[in-house]
Amino acid sequence: MRLLFLVSLFWVSQWALGTTNNANTTITVGSKAFNEGYLLGELVAQKLEIDGFNVERKLGLGKTIITYGALRYGDIDVYVEYTGTLAQAIFKLKNTPSIEQLNELAKQHELKVLRSLGFNNTYALVMDKAKASKLEIKTLADLAKHPQLKFGLTHEFIKREDGWEKLAIHYQLNHQPVGIEHGLAYEAIQAEKIDITDAYSTDGDIDKFNLLLLEDNDDYFPRYDAVPLVRANADPAMVKSLEALAGILDEATMQRLNGEVVNQGKTFAEVAHQFLVSQGLKKKTEIQLVGPWQQLPENILQHLKLTLIALIAACVLGIPLSIYCYRNRTISRVVIYTTGLLQTIPSIALLALFIPLFGIGWLPAVVALFLYSLMPIVRSTTTALLTIDPVLKQVAVGMGLTHKEQLRKIYLPLALPAMFTGIKTAAVINIGTATLAAFIGAGGLGEPIVTGLALNDFQLVLYGAVPAALLAVITELFFELVEIRWIPAHLRDQWK
């Protein structure tokens, strides 16, 4: 009897420990910034929540390089990838091996590929059905007969190993494509700005925009089986939870679920919840919907936080640096050219480069905005100090003022309007650039913009774009009022 009691106590304690561990474990779920990526990310997140995990969502993390980098460097714990992307874009293979073979390669990167969710979302080319019927186009091979067609392809597809270049050679296509964001391509087809774009075969927008999925005559495109990707040392309980999703979806179901978001206006959370309920994996409950208006105050505050921290840091470094080196024209030129060079680096590229150093979230976004703020602040401050009237400088020397006194009593007051203009310019630039921070999970007003692009929902885009524009206008007016209050009129007029 005592033995039975001890065994029972052991199993109860183990069960309680397991429950506590799951409840105390926070799993960060990521996704790429397109419709299906959001939906699969939400599906994974809700499944983990069913099994007792705390879940943090970092959905809409931009392209493969950002999402994959976030997983590699430990900023997220899982996201859904595609076998074709793993093979071609990440592992740089010429073909797409089996999931077992991919797993062997993944081990070299300290990653693990879980079993497929059950569907193949391969690449495809699409065009307007009416135009395709008129031109008698049904297959990819038919495109070679129509050199007048305009191709607008996503930048990633143009450069992929299994993308445009080899596809064009295989099907003898001599068209010259232009790069376009996936979220804008379907609207461009409707507006007859382009005729052809790349798509995902399970995309819910295909029916919405009345597009024809062109047949891949020779099966050129490899399989893109959706697979959860985790780190090799992932929590076994998390892996077990995700393995329950293996084989749960097929192509038709995935396209239907995507269509429910795109065409019926449902949220990703609603669609994922309803699907899990239909599969018997979750009890039906009320979904707490959070609309864009409810999220707007939080997005604005986060946007201001990113901008303000970066601006203050740029002022703290940029102004003293300009004051220190303005007397030496060689050093001041180097500083100005260096800060100017930082402005030439594309924002999204800079954010991606920062992932190995700072991970994802607000920190890399602030660092990037800080670097972009330096140029207007440094240039305006240095230029203002260098262009002070030489006569005034001679007067200052004649008065017997020390270098510090000259700087404090004459040079800085005269340079203040230009310095202020530089700070104002940096602030306005930051407000616009900070919208891209959503691609690395930093939040802000970029979140509704990125989600809206993924859904081809331009009303949702406006929820982020309009407040960002208003913030820029308010910032401009705020600085104008501060100038009027603190800078004498004759100095303000000097720099107008």
C-alpha positions in Angstrom: 0.0 0.0 0.0 2.8 2.4 0.9 4.6 1.5 -2.4 1.4 2.3 -4.4 1.1 5.6 -2.5 4.7 6.5 -3.3 4.3 5.6 -7.0 1.0 7.6 -7.2 2.7 10.6 -5.5 5.6 10.4 -8.0 3.3 10.4 -11.0 1.2 13.3 -9.6 4.3 15.3 -8.9 5.6 14.7 -12.4 2.3 15.7 -13.9 2.2 18.8 -11.8 5.8 19.6 -12.7 5.1 19.2 -16.4 2.1 21.4 -16.2 4.0 24.1 -14.3 6.9 23.9 -16.7 4.6 24.4 -19.7 2.8 27.3 -17.9 6.0 28.9 -17.0 7.6 28.5 -20.4 7.2 31.3 -22.9 7.4 30.2 -26.6 8.0 33.0 -29.1 6.2 32.2 -32.4 7.3 34.0 -35.5 6.1 34.2 -39.1 6.9 35.9 -42.4 5.0 38.9 -43.5 2.4 37.4 -45.9 -1.1 36.2 -45.5 -0.5 32.5 -45.1 2.6 33.2 -42.9 0.4 35.1 -40.4 -2.3 32.4 -40.4 0.1 29.5 -39.9 1.9 31.5 -37.1 -1.4 32.0 -35.4 -2.3 28.3 -35.8 1.0 27.3 -34.2 0.6 29.8 -31.4 -2.9 28.6 -30.5 -1.9 25.0 -30.6 0.9 25.7 -28.1 -1.5 27.7 -25.9 -3.9 24.7 -25.9 -1.0 22.6 -24.5 -0.4 25.0 -21.7 2.5 27.2 -23.0 2.6 30.9 -22.7 3.0 32.3 -26.2 4.5 35.5 -27.5 3.7 36.4 -31.1 6.2 38.0 -33.4 4.3 37.7 -36.6 5.0 39.5 -39.9 8.9 39.5 -39.6 9.5 40.4 -43.2 11.2 38.1 -45.7 13.1 34.8 -45.2 16.4 36.4 -44.2 14.8 38.2 -41.2 12.6 35.3 -40.0 15.3 32.7 -40.4 17.9 34.9 -38.7 15.5 35.5 -35.8 15.2 31.8 -35.3 19.0 31.1 -35.7 19.9 33.7 -33.1 17.2 32.8 -30.6 14.7 35.6 -30.9 11.9 33.3 -31.9 11.4 29.6 -31.1 9.5 28.4 -34.1 8.1 29.5 -37.4 6.6 27.7 -40.4 9.0 27.5 -43.3 8.7 25.7 -46.7 11.0 22.8 -47.8 11.7 24.5 -51.2 12.8 27.7 -49.4 14.9 25.7 -47.0 16.6 23.8 -49.8 17.0 26.6 -52.4 17.2 29.9 -50.4 18.8 28.8 -47.1 20.9 25.7 -47.8 21.7 26.7 -51.4 20.9 23.3 -52.9 20.2 22.7 -56.5 17.2 20.4 -55.7 14.8 19.8 -52.9 15.6 16.7 -50.9 13.2 14.8 -48.5 12.4 16.2 -45.1 14.7 13.6 -43.5 17.6 14.8 -45.7 16.8 18.4 -44.9 16.9 17.5 -41.3 20.4 16.2 -41.6 21.4 19.5 -43.1 19.5 21.5 -40.5 21.5 19.8 -37.8 24.6 21.6 -39.1 22.8 24.8 -38.4 21.6 23.6 -35.0 18.0 23.5 -36.3 15.3 20.8 -36.6 12.7 20.4 -39.3 9.4 18.9 -38.0 7.0 16.9 -40.0 5.0 18.6 -42.7 1.6 20.2 -42.0 0.4 18.3 -45.0 0.2 20.7 -47.9 2.5 21.9 -50.7 2.4 25.6 -51.3 4.7 25.8 -54.3 5.5 28.9 -56.5 3.3 29.7 -59.5 2.7 32.4 -62.0 -0.7 34.0 -62.3 -2.5 36.4 -64.6 -6.0 37.8 -65.1 -8.4 35.0 -66.2 -10.1 37.1 -68.9 -6.8 38.2 -70.4 -5.5 34.6 -70.3 -8.6 33.3 -72.0 -8.4 36.0 -74.7 -4.7 35.2 -75.4 -5.3 31.4 -75.1 -2.7 31.1 -72.3 -3.1 28.2 -69.9 0.5 27.1 -69.2 3.9 28.6 -68.4 5.1 27.4 -71.8 2.4 29.5 -73.5 4.0 32.7 -72.2 6.9 32.4 -74.6 4.4 33.2 -77.4 3.5 36.6 -76.0 6.7 38.8 -75.5 4.5 41.9 -75.0 3.3 40.7 -71.6 4.6 42.7 -68.6 6.0 40.8 -65.7 6.0 42.2 -62.2 7.7 39.7 -59.8 8.6 39.9 -56.2 12.3 40.8 -55.5 12.9 37.5 -53.7 11.5 35.4 -56.6 13.7 37.2 -59.1 16.8 36.4 -57.2 15.9 32.9 -55.9 17.9 29.8 -57.1 14.6 28.3 -58.3 13.1 31.6 -59.3 12.9 33.8 -62.4 16.3 33.4 -64.0 16.3 29.6 -64.3 12.5 29.6 -64.9 13.0 32.0 -67.9 15.8 29.7 -69.3 13.7 26.6 -68.8 10.6 28.0 -70.6 12.5 30.3 -73.0 10.9 33.5 -71.6 12.6 36.6 -72.9 10.5 39.1 -70.8 12.2 41.7 -68.6 10.5 41.7 -65.2 10.2 44.6 -62.8 10.4 44.1 -59.0 7.3 44.6 -57.0 6.1 43.9 -53.4 3.8 40.8 -53.3 1.1 42.7 -51.5 0.9 45.2 -54.4 1.2 42.9 -57.3 -2.5 41.8 -57.5 -3.7 45.4 -57.4 -1.2 46.1 -60.2 -2.7 43.3 -62.4 -6.2 44.7 -61.8 -5.0 48.1 -62.8 -3.4 46.6 -65.9 0.0 47.9 -64.9 1.5 44.4 -65.1 0.1 41.2 -66.6 2.0 38.4 -64.7 3.2 38.0 -61.2 4.5 35.2 -59.0 2.2 33.7 -56.4 1.8 30.9 -53.9 -0.4 28.1 -55.1 -2.6 28.2 -51.9 -3.0 31.9 -52.0 -6.5 33.0 -51.0 -6.2 36.1 -53.3 -6.2 34.0 -56.5 -10.0 33.7 -56.4 -10.5 37.2 -55.0 -8.8 38.8 -57.9 -10.1 36.3 -60.5 -6.6 35.1 -61.5 -5.6 32.0 -63.4 -2.9 29.8 -61.9 -0.8 28.9 -64.9 0.0 25.2 -65.3 3.7 24.3 -64.7 4.0 21.9 -67.7 7.4 20.4 -66.7 7.0 20.5 -62.9 9.8 23.0 -62.8 8.9 24.3 -59.4 10.0 22.1 -56.5 7.7 21.1 -53.6 7.2 23.6 -50.9 5.8 21.6 -48.1 5.0 23.7 -45.0 7.1 22.5 -42.0 7.5 24.0 -38.5 11.2 24.9 -38.1 12.7 25.0 -34.6 16.1 25.0 -33.0 17.8 21.7 -32.3 17.7 22.2 -28.6 13.9 23.0 -28.6 11.8 22.0 -25.6 10.7 18.4 -26.3 7.2 19.3 -24.9 6.9 22.1 -27.5 8.1 19.7 -30.3 5.5 17.1 -29.2 2.8 19.8 -29.3 3.7 20.9 -32.8 4.0 17.3 -34.1 0.3 16.9 -33.5 -0.2 19.3 -36.4 1.5 17.0 -38.9 -0.7 16.2 -41.9 -3.5 18.4 -40.6 -3.9 20.5 -43.8 -4.1 19.9 -47.5 -3.8 22.4 -50.4 -7.6 22.9 -50.8 -8.1 23.5 -47.1 -5.2 25.9 -46.9 -6.5 27.9 -49.8 -9.9 28.0 -48.2 -8.6 29.2 -44.9 -6.5 31.9 -46.6 -9.6 32.9 -48.5 -11.6 33.3 -45.3 -9.1 35.9 -44.1 -8.8 37.7 -47.5 -12.4 37.5 -48.8 -14.6 37.2 -45.7 -12.7 39.7 -43.5 -12.0 37.3 -40.7 -9.0 37.7 -38.5 -6.1 35.3 -38.5 -7.0 34.4 -34.9 -10.6 33.6 -35.8 -9.8 31.4 -38.7 -7.1 29.5 -36.8 -9.4 29.0 -33.8 -12.3 27.7 -36.0 -10.0 25.3 -37.8 -8.6 23.9 -34.6 -12.1 23.5 -33.2 -13.2 21.7 -36.4 -10.3 19.3 -36.0 -11.2 18.5 -32.4 -8.0 20.1 -31.0 -9.7 22.9 -29.2 -13.0 23.7 -27.5 -15.0 26.5 -29.1 -14.7 29.7 -27.1 -15.3 33.4 -27.7 -12.3 35.0 -29.5 -11.4 38.3 -28.1 -11.0 40.5 -31.2 -8.8 43.5 -31.1 -9.5 45.9 -34.0 -7.0 48.4 -35.4 -8.7 51.3 -33.5 -8.1 49.5 -30.2 -4.4 48.8 -31.1 -3.8 52.4 -32.4 -2.9 54.0 -29.0 -0.4 51.3 -28.3 1.0 51.5 -31.8 1.4 55.3 -31.5 3.1 55.1 -28.1 5.5 52.4 -29.4 6.2 54.5 -32.5 7.0 57.6 -30.4 9.2 55.5 -28.0 11.3 54.2 -30.9 11.6 57.7 -32.5 12.3 59.5 -29.2 15.0 57.2 -27.9 16.9 57.2 -31.2 16.6 61.0 -31.5 17.9 61.7 -28.0 20.8 59.3 -28.5 21.7 60.9 -31.8 21.6 64.4 -30.2 23.8 63.2 -27.2 26.4 61.8 -29.6 26.0 63.9 -32.7 26.1 67.5 -31.2 29.2 67.0 -29.0 31.0 65.1 -31.8 30.3 68.0 -34.2 31.5 70.6 -31.7 34.6 68.6 -30.9 35.8 68.2 -34.5 34.4 71.2 -36.4 37.7 73.2 -36.0 39.5 70.4 -38.0 38.1 70.5 -41.5 39.6 67.2 -42.4 38.1 65.3 -39.5 34.8 67.1 -39.8 34.5 66.1 -43.5 35.2 62.5 -42.5 32.5 62.6 -39.9 30.0 64.2 -42.3 30.8 61.7 -45.1 30.6 58.7 -42.7 27.2 59.7 -41.4 26.0 60.5 -44.9 27.2 57.0 -46.0 24.9 55.5 -43.3 21.9 57.1 -45.0 22.6 55.2 -48.2 22.1 51.8 -46.6 18.5 50.7 -47.3 16.5 50.5 -44.0 15.3 47.0 -44.3 18.9 45.8 -45.2 20.3 47.5 -42.1 17.6 46.0 -39.9 18.4 42.5 -41.3 22.2 43.0 -40.7 21.5 43.9 -37.1 19.7 40.7 -36.2 23.0 38.8 -35.4 24.1 41.7 -33.2 20.9 42.8 -31.5 18.2 40.2 -32.4 14.7 41.4 -33.2 12.5 43.9 -31.4 12.9 47.5 -30.4 16.7 47.5 -29.9 17.9 47.0 -33.5 15.1 49.4 -34.6 16.4 52.1 -32.3 20.0 51.6 -33.3 19.1 51.9 -37.0 17.0 55.0 -36.4 19.9 56.4 -34.3 22.3 56.0 -37.2 19.9 57.6 -39.6 19.4 60.5 -37.3 23.1 61.3 -37.1 23.6 62.8 -40.6 21.1 65.7 -40.4 22.2 66.6 -36.8 25.9 66.4 -37.5 25.8 68.1 -40.9 23.6 71.0 -39.7 25.7 71.5 -36.5 29.1 71.3 -38.2 28.0 73.5 -41.1 26.6 76.2 -38.8 29.8 76.3 -36.7 32.0 76.4 -39.8 30.0 79.3 -41.5 30.0 81.7 -38.6 31.1 85.2 -39.8 35.0 85.4 -39.5 34.6 89.0 -38.2 32.7 87.7 -35.2 35.4 85.2 -34.5 38.0 87.9 -34.6 35.9 90.0 -32.2 35.6 87.1 -29.8 39.4 86.7 -29.9 39.9 90.4 -29.4 37.7 90.4 -26.4 40.1 87.9 -24.8 37.5 85.1 -24.6 38.9 81.5 -24.2 37.9 78.8 -26.7 35.3 77.5 -24.3 33.9 81.0 -23.7 33.8 81.7 -27.4 31.9 78.5 -28.0 29.5 78.9 -25.2 28.7 82.6 -25.5 29.0 83.2 -29.2 29.3 80.3 -31.5 26.7 77.9 -30.1 24.0 80.6 -29.8 24.6 81.6 -33.4 24.6 78.0 -34.6 21.5 77.0 -32.6 18.8 77.7 -35.3 20.7 75.4 -37.8 21.2 72.7 -35.1 17.6 72.8 -34.3 16.7 72.4 -38.0 18.9 69.3 -38.1 17.2 67.8 -35.1 13.7 68.6 -36.5 14.7 67.0 -39.8 16.0 63.8 -38.0 12.8 63.6 -36.0 10.5 63.7 -39.1 12.7 61.2 -41.0 12.6 58.9 -38.0 8.8 58.9 -37.8 8.6 57.7 -41.4 11.5 55.2 -41.2 10.2 53.7 -38.0 7.3 52.1 -39.8 9.8 49.5 -41.2 10.6 48.4 -37.6 7.5 46.2 -37.8 9.4 43.9 -40.0 11.6 42.9 -37.1 8.9 42.8 -34.5 9.5 46.2 -33.0 5.8 47.2 -33.3 4.7 50.8 -33.9 2.6 52.2 -36.7 4.2 49.9 -39.2 2.3 46.9 -37.9 -1.1 47.7 -39.5 0.8 48.8 -42.7 2.6 45.4 -42.9 -0.5 43.4 -42.1 -2.5 45.4 -44.6 0.0 44.8 -47.4 -0.1 41.0 -46.6 -3.9 41.1 -46.9 -4.1 43.5 -49.8 -6.2 45.6 -47.4 -5.4 49.3 -48.1 -7.8 50.5 -45.5 -5.7 48.7 -42.9 -2.6 50.2 -44.4 -4.1 53.7 -43.9 -4.6 52.9 -40.2 -0.8 53.0 -39.9 0.1 55.5 -42.7 -2.3 58.3 -41.8 -1.3 58.5 -38.1 2.4 58.3 -39.1 1.9 61.3 -41.4 -0.1 63.2 -38.7 2.7 62.5 -36.2 5.2 64.0 -38.7 3.1 67.1 -39.1 2.6 67.5 -35.3 6.3 67.0 -34.7 7.0 69.7 -37.3 4.6 72.1 -35.6 6.0 71.3 -32.1 9.5 72.2 -33.2 8.2 75.4 -34.8 6.6 76.4 -31.5 9.8 75.6 -29.6 11.8 77.6 -32.1 9.5 80.6 -31.6 9.7 80.3 -27.8 13.5 79.8 -27.4 15.3 81.2 -30.4 15.4 85.0 -31.1 13.6 86.1 -34.2 16.7 87.7 -35.8 18.5 84.3 -35.6 15.6 82.4 -36.9 15.3 84.7 -39.9 19.0 84.2 -40.6 18.5 80.6 -41.4 15.2 80.8 -43.3 
